[in-house]
Every structure is written in C-alpha cells, then in structure tokens.
Amino acid sequence: MTERHGGCSAEIGSVTQAMRVQDALASAAIPSKIIKSQSSSRHGCIYGVSFSCSQERNVRAILEASRIPVRHWNTGENL
C-alpha cells in the first residue's frame, strides 16, 4: 500500500479524506490510488493519494477547488 502511482502524491490525513480526494479526482478522470504514508502523526497513520506527476497541476487545482487541505506534497522534485 505504500507504492506510488506515477511518482507523485498528496498526504491528506485520514483514510476518509483520502477517499474523498480519490472521488474528486475520479470525477475529473484522473487515476489515483490511496496510499499509507511513510509519515505518521501522534494520532495514527497518515494516508494520501498517489497520482501521475503529469497531472500534478490538475490535482492541485481540484483539491483547492474542493477545499481539501493537503499536509504535504510529494512531487517528482522532492522524492
């Protein structure tokens, strides 16, 4: 569950929020995969969504428009 789908990901928080992100991306025909982050918090695991780096700009716009906060972006530049 920790593999990346195309190299980029957004750390979201809960698995419920990650599912919300995946639904928003699916509505825009952007393939994604829910991942368990290498990071952790005091309150448990952090989940995220991986996607193709070629879709990064679109993913950022969709999440901003959906008002879904991202804890950390893992892009091709910082992996």
C-alpha positions in Angstrom: 0.0 0.0 0.0 3.0 2.3 0.1 3.9 2.2 -3.6 3.4 5.4 -5.6 1.1 5.6 -8.7 3.2 7.5 -11.2 5.6 9.1 -8.7 3.6 12.0 -7.1 1.4 12.0 -4.1 -0.5 14.3 -1.7 -0.6 13.4 2.0 -4.1 14.1 3.3 -4.6 12.7 6.7 -7.4 10.2 7.3 -8.4 7.4 5.0 -11.8 9.0 4.8 -10.3 12.2 3.4 -8.1 10.2 1.1 -11.3 8.5 -0.3 -12.9 12.0 -0.8 -9.8 13.1 -2.8 -9.9 9.9 -4.9 -13.6 10.5 -5.7 -12.8 14.1 -6.7 -10.0 13.0 -8.9 -12.1 10.2 -10.5 -14.7 12.8 -11.4 -12.0 14.6 -13.4 -10.9 11.3 -14.9 -7.5 11.4 -13.1 -6.4 7.9 -12.0 -5.2 7.7 -8.4 -4.5 5.3 -5.6 -4.9 5.6 -1.8 -1.6 5.0 -0.1 -0.4 4.8 3.5 2.2 7.5 4.0 5.7 6.8 5.4 5.0 9.7 7.8 2.9 9.2 10.9 1.3 11.5 13.5 0.6 11.3 17.2 -3.0 10.3 16.2 -2.1 7.4 13.9 -1.3 6.8 10.3 -1.4 9.4 7.6 -3.0 8.5 4.3 -2.6 10.1 0.9 -3.3 9.7 -2.7 -0.8 9.0 -5.4 -1.2 10.1 -9.0 0.8 10.7 -12.2 3.2 13.6 -11.9 1.9 14.8 -15.3 -1.4 15.5 -13.5 0.1 17.5 -10.6 -1.2 20.9 -11.7 -4.7 19.5 -12.2 -4.7 17.7 -8.9 -3.7 20.8 -7.0 -6.5 22.8 -8.7 -9.1 20.1 -8.0 -8.1 19.8 -4.3 -8.0 23.6 -3.9 -11.5 24.0 -5.5 -12.8 21.2 -3.3 -11.3 22.9 -0.2 -9.4 19.7 0.8 -6.3 20.6 2.8 -3.0 18.8 1.9 -0.4 18.2 4.6 2.4 17.6 2.3 3.0 17.3 -1.5 5.5 14.7 -2.7 6.4 15.7 -6.2 8.9 14.5 -8.7 11.2 17.2 -7.5 11.3 16.2 -3.8 11.2 12.4 -3.9 
